[in-house]
């Protein structure tokens, strides 16, 4: 985690999204918004680091079915835990990502690979904008972040890159951060998880020598075209990101003002 002074070995893409310049030249407060993957693989050495970050609230975007098959989150202190499932069983990519990360059998996902995982991932990002549980979950997440009693806020999904990534886009856009800076943070996932991806692919290859790596990689990575799909859907449905925040997520002036009051310096 270059520049932030801490890292979590069991969550290599965990990072503070503070420090970016937001509305009126005010910076996002450091140490208040921490994006991570699921915390079940934290090491013993990670726990004091997490304790120092001192989350008041941990927000979990996974569905109950994902939580059940994953290692339980390892937490430090006694943060409030809030679950806002952003999940649609009709989109098998969610299940596929979990299966890949947990090392489950992938034979059932051959059809998804044939359809094209890049296209499937882009479809998920479009669903982030219009899906019912996505709109409800992301809207409530913004309201949570705007309440000081929930700060510092740690938020995560499974891999910490797609649902967590899109929520970060929402939060930073609402805080007035420039799209180029938001995009750069989003794409950092790949460099931070490079060694982890190699380990996952090698483990999968040992179990399935015929593994189609080109079909798996799009699920393990973030790509600019996924983010573009989300942005394009925002413009198609709502005309602008502000329209999405207000009409799509139902956020009020009060919700957005609270977010800026508590998260901008």
BELDAWO-V568820 format. One record per backbone hydrogen bond with DSSP energy under -1.0 kcal/mol. NH is the residue of the N-H (numbers start at 1). CO is the residue of the C=O. E is the energy in kcal/mol with one decimal. If there is no record, write none. Layout:
BEGIN
nh/co/e
NH/CO/E
NH/CO/E
END
This chain:
BEGIN
nh/co/e
4/1/-1.8
11/8/-1.6
14/11/-2.3
15/35/-2.5
17/33/-2.3
19/28/-3.0
22/26/-3.4
23/175/-2.6
25/22/-1.4
26/23/-2.1
28/20/-3.0
29/263/-2.7
34/153/-2.9
35/15/-2.5
36/155/-2.2
38/158/-2.3
42/39/-1.2
47/43/-1.0
50/46/-2.5
51/47/-2.6
52/48/-1.9
53/49/-1.6
54/50/-1.4
56/152/-2.5
57/152/-1.6
58/80/-3.2
59/154/-3.2
60/82/-2.9
61/156/-3.0
67/63/-2.1
68/64/-2.3
74/39/-1.5
80/56/-2.7
82/58/-2.7
84/60/-2.3
86/61/-2.7
91/88/-2.4
94/91/-1.5
96/92/-2.8
97/93/-3.0
98/94/-1.9
99/95/-2.5
100/96/-2.6
101/97/-2.6
102/98/-2.2
104/99/-2.3
109/106/-2.2
110/107/-1.4
113/109/-2.0
114/110/-2.1
115/111/-2.0
116/112/-1.4
120/116/-1.9
121/117/-2.6
122/118/-2.2
123/119/-2.0
124/120/-1.6
125/121/-1.7
126/122/-1.8
127/123/-2.2
128/124/-2.0
130/126/-1.3
131/127/-3.6
135/131/-2.7
136/132/-2.5
137/133/-2.5
138/134/-2.8
139/135/-1.8
140/136/-2.2
141/137/-2.0
142/138/-1.9
143/139/-1.9
144/140/-2.5
145/141/-2.3
146/142/-1.2
147/144/-1.7
150/147/-2.2
151/148/-1.7
153/32/-3.4
154/57/-2.6
155/34/-2.4
156/59/-2.5
166/162/-3.1
167/163/-2.3
168/164/-1.9
169/165/-2.0
170/166/-2.3
171/167/-2.8
172/168/-2.8
173/169/-2.3
174/170/-2.6
175/171/-1.4
176/173/-1.6
177/172/-2.8
182/178/-2.0
183/179/-2.7
184/180/-2.0
185/181/-2.0
186/182/-2.3
187/183/-2.5
189/186/-1.2
190/187/-1.2
192/188/-2.1
193/189/-1.7
197/193/-2.7
198/194/-1.7
199/195/-1.9
200/196/-2.5
201/197/-2.7
202/198/-2.2
203/199/-2.3
204/200/-2.3
205/201/-2.4
206/202/-1.9
207/203/-1.3
208/204/-2.7
211/208/-2.5
213/211/-1.1
215/212/-1.1
216/212/-1.2
217/213/-2.9
219/216/-1.8
220/216/-1.1
221/217/-1.3
226/223/-1.3
227/223/-1.5
228/224/-2.7
229/225/-1.7
230/226/-1.7
231/227/-2.6
232/228/-3.2
233/229/-2.0
234/230/-2.2
235/231/-2.3
236/232/-2.6
237/233/-2.6
238/234/-2.8
239/235/-1.1
244/240/-1.7
245/241/-2.7
246/242/-2.1
247/243/-2.9
248/243/-1.1
249/244/-2.2
251/245/-2.3
256/252/-2.3
257/253/-2.6
258/254/-2.4
259/255/-1.8
260/256/-1.9
261/257/-2.5
262/258/-2.1
263/259/-1.5
264/260/-1.5
265/27/-3.1
END
